[in-house]
Amino acid sequence: MHSRPVPSCPETEVVVVGEALIDVIDTAAGAVEFPGGSGLNVAFGLGLLGISTSFLTALGKDHRSARIQEHLASAGVSMMPGAEHLPRTSTARAILDSDGSAEYEFDFQWDLPDISPTFLPKVLHTGSLAAFMEPGATQVRSVLELFSGRCTITYDPNIRPTLIPDHAAALQTFERTAALATVVKLSSEDALWLYPRWSPAAVGRHLLGLGPAAAIITDGGSGSYLWSRTAEVHVPAPAVVVKDTVGAGDSYMSALIAGLVENPQAVFHDAELTRLGTAASLAAAITVGRHGANPPTRTELSGSLELAHTSRKNSND
């Protein structure tokens, strides 16, 4: 890894370090393949939101890798060099429940190329399998340690219990990584798995005690909860007919990061947490309203925000 980043790179606002794979989804018409993985989904979502984004990942040199790179390029996301060094590109088979919720079976490898960003982005993001699966997880933490205190760092553990069954080791890894982050986002399922029997508020306060400036827990249709050392807000989930939940948390994360890019020096008071949570919740709602990891464009999200603002204004008149 390079020893230090240079001060800035105006061409890239966000660097995402994370896994890219192919989601295989069984349908009535047969198996369908889509580019996926939490890291890829977040990077793709950021690109659609107009945020200049670079992606550090690991792939095989095969047709699935080519599909992933074409997908990212369609959103304007640049791939950092050296990605195609694995024996094959990883896959995740999604099994959908009757309510659209997804469970996954993985064929996954994770080992980063020997490179890290040589510039300072506004936001560095990581999470999911990339932060837990070795040998890549140790490499990811090295990148975060290099950038900690230099830029905003966001982290979403996106726990996959079938791949990380050792709870004690996973909790230790999670807390070591969270301590390097500015903002940590968990789903309610993540929080329950990491901290059984803890209330969301107890988890939020604990996360802040590890070092982050803001902690977030999303809870599906119940909305999301955001904490800082001076504020606590609840953002309701928009009403939506759910097609499936694939990529919803990643869409939330993309919109959250986009909000941080717009205001990188944010103080996380009530109004700022509400601004970030509202945009992120709307992005997730758009995604669950259609099939697959299909995040909103900047135009779609702006339209939803404008509609939500008008609705609130009319209800207050």
C-alpha positions, 0 to 999 in steps of 0.5 A: 500500500502507498504510505500517504495520500496527496492532499486532494483529487478534484476529479474524485469525490468518493472512494468505495472499497468493497466487494463486487460480485454477480447476484444470481436470482432465481425467477419463474423464468429461470436464473437471472444474473445482475452485478451486485455486492454491497461495495459495487451497489454503493459505488453505482448508486453514487455514480447515478446520483452524480457523485464522482466515484472510484471503486477499489475491488477484486475480480476474476478475469472473466465474462462476469468481471466484464459485466461488472465493469460495464455496469459501473461504467454506465453510472460513470464510476471509475475502477481503480487498477489491478482489480482482475487478479482473482481466479474467478469473479465471486457470486451470490445466489439470492433466494427471495421470500414471499415478501420480497426479502432476500437471503444469499448463498455465496461463492466468494473470495476477497483479496485486494490488489496491492494499491490504495488511493494516492489522493484524498477524497471527500469520503472513503466508504467501506463495509460488508464482506470486504471488512470481514473476509480475509485476507482482504479485510486486513488490507481494508483496515490498513486503507482506513487507518491511512485515511483516518482523520484526513477525510470523512469515513463511512462504514456499513457492516452489512452482516452476512452471518452465514459467512462470518459465523464466529460472533466474537471475532466478528464483533471485534472486527466490527468495533475496530473498523467502526472506531476508524469511521466518521459515520457508521450505519447498521440495519436493525438485523445487523444491530441485533446480531452484533448486540443481542438484546440491546435496544437500538438506542443502546447500540447507537450510544455504544457506537458513538462511544467507539469514536464515530461522530454519527451512528445510524440504524435503519429498520425497514418500514419503521424508518431510520434512527440517527444519533450524534453526540448532540442530537437524536432523530427518527426519520419515518420510512416513506410508504411504498409497495415493496417489490423486493429489498435487494440493494435497499440498504446500499441505496440508503448508504449511497444517498447518505454519502452523497449528502455528506459530499454536499456538506463534508464539514457537517456538524451532526445536529438535528437538522443535518441528521434529518436532512441526511436521513430523509434523502437516504430513506427516499432513495431506499424507498425508490429501490424497494419499489422496483426489482433488484438493486436498482437505485435512483438517479439524481433526478429521481431522488431530487423529484422525490425530495421535492414531492416530500417537501411539498407534502410536508408544507401542505400538511403544515398549512 
